[in-house]
Amino acid sequence: MIYTQMKERRILLDSLPALEFQRSQILRQISTLGDLRRGSICAVPRRCGKPTCHCAKPNDSGHDPQLRLTRRVHGKTIAESFSSPAALRKAQTEVREYQRFRSLCAQFLEIGDKICRLRPVEMRSEKWSPEEKKRLLRSIKKSHVK
Protein backbone atom coordinates (compact mmCIF):
# COMPACT_ATOMS: atom_id res chain seq x y z
CA MET A 1 0.00 0.00 0.00
CA ILE A 2 2.73 2.47 0.98
CA TYR A 3 4.78 1.53 -2.09
CA THR A 4 1.77 2.18 -4.34
CA GLN A 5 1.20 5.60 -2.77
CA MET A 6 4.87 6.50 -3.20
CA LYS A 7 4.78 5.34 -6.82
CA GLU A 8 1.63 7.40 -7.53
CA ARG A 9 3.21 10.46 -5.88
CA ARG A 10 6.35 10.00 -7.97
CA ILE A 11 4.26 9.81 -11.14
CA LEU A 12 2.53 13.07 -10.16
CA LEU A 13 5.90 14.71 -9.43
CA ASP A 14 7.28 13.51 -12.75
CA SER A 15 4.31 14.65 -14.82
CA LEU A 16 5.03 17.09 -17.62
CA PRO A 17 3.25 20.07 -15.97
CA ALA A 18 4.99 19.41 -12.65
CA LEU A 19 8.39 19.23 -14.33
CA GLU A 20 7.73 22.40 -16.32
CA PHE A 21 6.79 24.12 -13.06
CA GLN A 22 10.02 22.91 -11.42
CA ARG A 23 11.98 24.18 -14.42
CA SER A 24 10.41 27.62 -14.13
CA GLN A 25 11.18 27.65 -10.38
CA ILE A 26 14.83 26.91 -11.08
CA LEU A 27 14.98 29.67 -13.71
CA ARG A 28 13.48 32.05 -11.16
CA GLN A 29 16.17 31.04 -8.63
CA ILE A 30 18.91 31.55 -11.24
CA SER A 31 17.60 35.05 -11.90
CA THR A 32 18.04 35.93 -8.20
CA LEU A 33 21.73 34.97 -8.07
CA GLY A 34 24.11 37.68 -6.98
CA ASP A 35 27.72 38.25 -7.99
CA LEU A 36 29.56 35.00 -8.48
CA ARG A 37 33.02 33.79 -9.31
CA ARG A 38 34.63 30.44 -9.98
CA GLY A 39 37.28 29.00 -7.74
CA SER A 40 37.90 27.92 -4.21
CA ILE A 41 39.40 29.55 -1.18
CA CYS A 42 42.31 27.70 0.36
CA ALA A 43 44.90 28.29 3.05
CA VAL A 44 48.47 28.26 1.76
CA PRO A 45 51.26 27.86 4.35
CA ARG A 46 54.05 30.32 3.73
CA ARG A 47 57.61 31.15 4.60
CA CYS A 48 58.91 34.68 4.32
CA GLY A 49 62.35 33.73 2.98
CA LYS A 50 64.41 35.59 5.58
CA PRO A 51 67.21 33.30 6.79
CA THR A 52 67.03 34.60 10.39
CA CYS A 53 63.25 34.20 10.76
CA HIS A 54 61.75 31.36 12.79
CA CYS A 55 60.06 30.01 9.65
CA ALA A 56 63.46 29.14 8.17
CA LYS A 57 64.17 26.63 10.97
CA PRO A 58 63.55 22.95 10.23
CA ASN A 59 60.20 21.54 11.42
CA ASP A 60 58.79 25.05 11.95
CA SER A 61 55.21 25.45 10.76
CA GLY A 62 56.00 28.82 9.22
CA HIS A 63 53.85 31.90 9.36
CA ASP A 64 50.06 31.91 9.51
CA PRO A 65 48.61 30.44 6.35
CA GLN A 66 47.68 32.93 3.67
CA LEU A 67 44.13 32.65 2.35
CA ARG A 68 43.87 32.73 -1.44
CA LEU A 69 41.25 32.34 -4.10
CA THR A 70 42.47 29.83 -6.68
CA ARG A 71 40.91 29.02 -10.04
CA ARG A 72 41.88 27.60 -13.42
CA VAL A 73 42.08 29.93 -16.42
CA HIS A 74 43.09 28.47 -19.79
CA GLY A 75 44.70 25.49 -18.07
CA LYS A 76 46.72 27.54 -15.59
CA THR A 77 46.04 28.02 -11.89
CA ILE A 78 45.55 31.63 -10.89
CA ALA A 79 45.78 32.59 -7.21
CA GLU A 80 44.55 35.84 -5.68
CA SER A 81 45.41 37.03 -2.18
CA PHE A 82 42.98 39.09 -0.13
CA SER A 83 43.83 42.60 0.96
CA SER A 84 41.46 42.56 3.96
CA PRO A 85 39.02 40.36 5.88
CA ALA A 86 36.20 42.17 4.06
CA ALA A 87 37.68 41.12 0.69
CA LEU A 88 37.83 37.51 1.94
CA ARG A 89 34.18 37.58 3.05
CA LYS A 90 33.15 39.08 -0.30
CA ALA A 91 35.01 36.34 -2.19
CA GLN A 92 33.48 33.64 0.03
CA THR A 93 30.00 34.94 -0.79
CA GLU A 94 30.79 35.04 -4.52
CA VAL A 95 32.19 31.49 -4.51
CA ARG A 96 29.10 30.24 -2.62
CA GLU A 97 26.88 31.88 -5.25
CA TYR A 98 28.87 30.15 -7.99
CA GLN A 99 28.40 26.79 -6.26
CA ARG A 100 24.68 27.51 -5.99
CA PHE A 101 24.65 28.40 -9.71
CA ARG A 102 26.31 25.09 -10.60
CA SER A 103 23.83 23.17 -8.48
CA LEU A 104 20.87 24.95 -10.10
CA CYS A 105 22.30 24.29 -13.58
CA ALA A 106 22.64 20.58 -12.80
CA GLN A 107 19.03 20.46 -11.57
CA PHE A 108 17.88 22.41 -14.63
CA LEU A 109 19.58 19.96 -17.00
CA GLU A 110 18.21 16.94 -15.13
CA ILE A 111 14.66 18.28 -15.31
CA GLY A 112 15.16 19.22 -18.98
CA ASP A 113 16.17 15.62 -19.67
CA LYS A 114 12.99 14.31 -18.02
CA ILE A 115 10.83 16.81 -19.90
CA CYS A 116 12.38 15.80 -23.23
CA ARG A 117 11.73 12.12 -22.51
CA LEU A 118 8.11 12.76 -21.47
CA ARG A 119 7.12 15.25 -24.17
CA PRO A 120 5.33 13.36 -26.94
CA VAL A 121 6.64 13.34 -30.48
CA GLU A 122 4.42 15.14 -32.97
CA MET A 123 2.98 12.33 -35.02
CA ARG A 124 2.85 13.06 -38.72
CA SER A 125 2.38 10.63 -41.50
CA GLU A 126 5.41 11.97 -43.31
CA LYS A 127 8.40 9.82 -44.20
CA TRP A 128 11.96 10.68 -45.02
CA SER A 129 12.35 11.96 -48.56
CA PRO A 130 15.16 10.30 -50.51
CA GLU A 131 17.16 13.56 -50.44
CA GLU A 132 16.76 13.95 -46.65
CA LYS A 133 17.80 10.34 -46.14
CA LYS A 134 20.92 10.84 -48.29
CA ARG A 135 21.91 14.02 -46.40
CA LEU A 136 21.39 12.32 -43.06
CA LEU A 137 23.46 9.29 -44.01
CA ARG A 138 26.26 11.52 -45.39
CA SER A 139 26.42 13.56 -42.16
CA ILE A 140 26.51 10.37 -40.08
CA LYS A 141 29.37 8.98 -42.19
CA LYS A 142 31.31 12.26 -41.88
CA SER A 143 30.92 12.31 -38.09
CA HIS A 144 32.31 8.76 -37.85
CA VAL A 145 35.37 9.67 -39.97
CA LYS A 146 36.57 12.34 -37.48
VEXTORBA-294845 format. One record per residue (C-alpha): x, y, z. Coordinates in steps of 0.25 Angstrom, whole numbers, padded with zeros to 4 digits, always signed. Layout:
XYZ ...
***
This chain:
+0000+0000+0000 +0011+0010+0004 +0019+0006-0008 +0007+0009-0017 +0005+0022-0011 +0019+0026-0013 +0019+0021-0027 +0007+0030-0030 +0013+0042-0024 +0025+0040-0032 +0017+0039-0045 +0010+0052-0041 +0024+0059-0038 +0029+0054-0051 +0017+0059-0059 +0020+0068-0070 +0013+0080-0064 +0020+0078-0051 +0034+0077-0057 +0031+0090-0065 +0027+0096-0052 +0040+0092-0046 +0048+0097-0058 +0042+0110-0057 +0045+0111-0042 +0059+0108-0044 +0060+0119-0055 +0054+0128-0045 +0065+0124-0035 +0076+0126-0045 +0070+0140-0048 +0072+0144-0033 +0087+0140-0032 +0096+0151-0028 +0111+0153-0032 +0118+0140-0034 +0132+0135-0037 +0139+0122-0040 +0149+0116-0031 +0152+0112-0017 +0158+0118-0005 +0169+0111+0001 +0180+0113+0012 +0194+0113+0007 +0205+0111+0017 +0216+0121+0015 +0230+0125+0018 +0236+0139+0017 +0249+0135+0012 +0258+0142+0022 +0269+0133+0027 +0268+0138+0042 +0253+0137+0043 +0247+0125+0051 +0240+0120+0039 +0254+0117+0033 +0257+0107+0044 +0254+0092+0041 +0241+0086+0046 +0235+0100+0048 +0221+0102+0043 +0224+0115+0037 +0215+0128+0037 +0200+0128+0038 +0194+0122+0025 +0191+0132+0015 +0177+0131+0009 +0175+0131-0006 +0165+0129-0016 +0170+0119-0027 +0164+0116-0040 +0168+0110-0054 +0168+0120-0066 +0172+0114-0079 +0179+0102-0072 +0187+0110-0062 +0184+0112-0048 +0182+0127-0044 +0183+0130-0029 +0178+0143-0023 +0182+0148-0009 +0172+0156-0001 +0175+0170+0004 +0166+0170+0016 +0156+0161+0024 +0145+0169+0016 +0151+0164+0003 +0151+0150+0008 +0137+0150+0012 +0133+0156-0001 +0140+0145-0009 +0134+0135+0000 +0120+0140-0003 +0123+0140-0018 +0129+0126-0018 +0116+0121-0010 +0108+0128-0021 +0115+0121-0032 +0114+0107-0025 +0099+0110-0024 +0099+0114-0039 +0105+0100-0042 +0095+0093-0034 +0083+0100-0040 +0089+0097-0054 +0091+0082-0051 +0076+0082-0046 +0072+0090-0059 +0078+0080-0068 +0073+0068-0061 +0059+0073-0061 +0061+0077-0076 +0065+0062-0079 +0052+0057-0072 +0043+0067-0080 +0050+0063-0093 +0047+0048-0090 +0032+0051-0086 +0028+0061-0097 +0021+0053-0108 +0027+0053-0122 +0018+0061-0132 +0012+0049-0140 +0011+0052-0155 +0010+0043-0166 +0022+0048-0173 +0034+0039-0177 +0048+0043-0180 +0049+0048-0194 +0061+0041-0202 +0069+0054-0202 +0067+0056-0187 +0071+0041-0185 +0084+0043-0193 +0088+0056-0186 +0086+0049-0172 +0094+0037-0176 +0105+0046-0182 +0106+0054-0169 +0106+0041-0160 +0117+0036-0169 +0125+0049-0168 +0124+0049-0152 +0129+0035-0151 +0141+0039-0160 +0146+0049-0150 
***
